[in-house]
Amino acid sequence: MLRGKWFSQLGRVCTLLIGLLLIVLIGMWPWPEVQAATVPATVRVGLEMNVSWVDFEVRQGAYQLVDGATKKVIARTLPSGQVWRAQIALNSTKIEVFSLRTGTNWQSWGTFAGPIMLEPINNKNLNLFKHNNRSYRGKLEIRSNKDCNGLICINELPTEEYLYGVVPREMGQDWPLEALKAQAVVARTYVAKNTAKHSADGFGVCNLTHCQVYGGYDSESARSTEAVNATRGEVLVDGNGTLIYALYHSNSGGHTEDNRYVNGWDYSYLRGKPDPYSRGYSLSDWQFATPVTSRGNQGQAGLLELLQKKDSIGPIDSLELIKRESGRVEAVLITDTKGNTIQKTGSEFGQLFNPGFNTYISRDSFMSNFFDLSTDATVAIINGRDEVKTQHGGASRFAVLNASGAVGKLNGSDSGYYLQGATQCIKVAKTPTQIAVFGHGWGHGVGMSQWGAYGMAEQGQCYQQILDFYYPGTKIQ
C-alpha cells in the first residue's frame, strides 16, 4: 500500500515537471514573427524638395508658427491671407522667416535652426493652410535638406484625411462608389506599407506618381470622401496578416503583369492574368505611327534619328520583339544593314517617342510596353518546322529560288521585292521605312487596374470583389 502511494505521488510530480518543461520550451521556441497590419495615425507628405524658399499662408482656422528646434513660438494666431516666407538664411544653414506687409515689403521675424512648423492651435476645427495656390489640411513643416542648401516642404495630417486628397486624384471623382472604395483600401494599404519610403528626406511619401498623387483639400469631393469613410481603417493583408504591396496602375490593357518583371518581387497576389474588365476603357487600346529614317508629318524625329542620339547604329534592317507571358515586350532587337544589333527594353523603345509615357497622354501616343508592331517590310514566313514567324524586315537574309531551282539572293539594287499570292502580287520593302504600333494599356500593369475596377463596379460588383480579383489570396483587415 505504501509503495503504491509513493509511486502515485512520484507520477504526479513527474507529470507536473514535464508540463512546466513544455511551457518553457514553447516560450523559447523561435516561432515566426507575424507583422501587425497597422495604419499610422498620421502621414508626412513631401510637397516640395530642394527649393530656395517656401511661401505659405493661413486659409482657415487658427495657426501658430514655431521653431521646431527650440519650441519657441515665432508668431501666434497668424492672420488669414497674410503671405509668409521661409528661406535659407544668407551665409548660414539656418532658416529665416519673413511676412509680407505690403507690395514687396517683407518683414523679417528672425533666423531659426528649424524646422519651421505651421501648427493648428485647435485641432477640433477645420484648419487649412495654403501653399503654391493649393489648400491643405493639418500642419506644414519646412526643413533644410541633407546638404543644407535647400528646403523641403512637408504636410503632416491624419492618414484618413490624407486619403481624402488622394482617392479623387487617383480616380475620377464621379466614378462608381465601389471603385472608389477599392481605391481607398489600396491607397491606405500603400501608405501604411510605405511610411518610410522617403525617410532620408524627413517624410514618408511624396505627392507624385512615384508614391501616390495627393492634391490636398482642393481635390476633395463628397463622393470620394464617402468612399474613404466607408472603408475607414481597412487594409489588405496576406495569409500571414502582413500588409501587402498594394501596387496599382491606370489600365492593364486586358492582361495584368507579373511584379517580378517590374520590381523583382514574386508575390502570388501580384502575378499577371487576363483582365477582361479593363478592355474598352480609356487607354486600353492605342496606336502610334512613326517613320524610320525620315521625319514625321509634324516634323517629329524618326526612329533612327532618336536611336543615334545615344547608340551607334546604321540604317535599320530589321526589328524583332521578345515578349513576356502577358504580351508585354521584354526587349526590342534592332539590327542595322551591317548586321550590328542593339537591344532596348520595351519601355525604353516606347519612351524614345513618349518619355516617361507621360509627355503625351492620348490614344495616338506610345503609352506602354504592351504592344505589337507592323512595318512596310513585315512578312509572315513558314520555317522548316512549319511554324509561322513574323519578321519585320531582314529581307537581305532571305534566299530565293529561280525557275531552275537554284538558290540566289534578292536583287540588291531594288528597294523592295515582290510576293506572289493566290490572288495578287504585292511589293514589300526590304528594310522598314514606316512603323505602325498597336498597343494596350497605360502603366506598369501590376496589381489593380483602376479602369478595370471601374468596369467591375459598372457591372455591379462590390469593392471586396474588385480587390479579390486583382489581389487574389489576400483579405481585408
Disulfide bonds with the S-S distance in Angstrom:
none
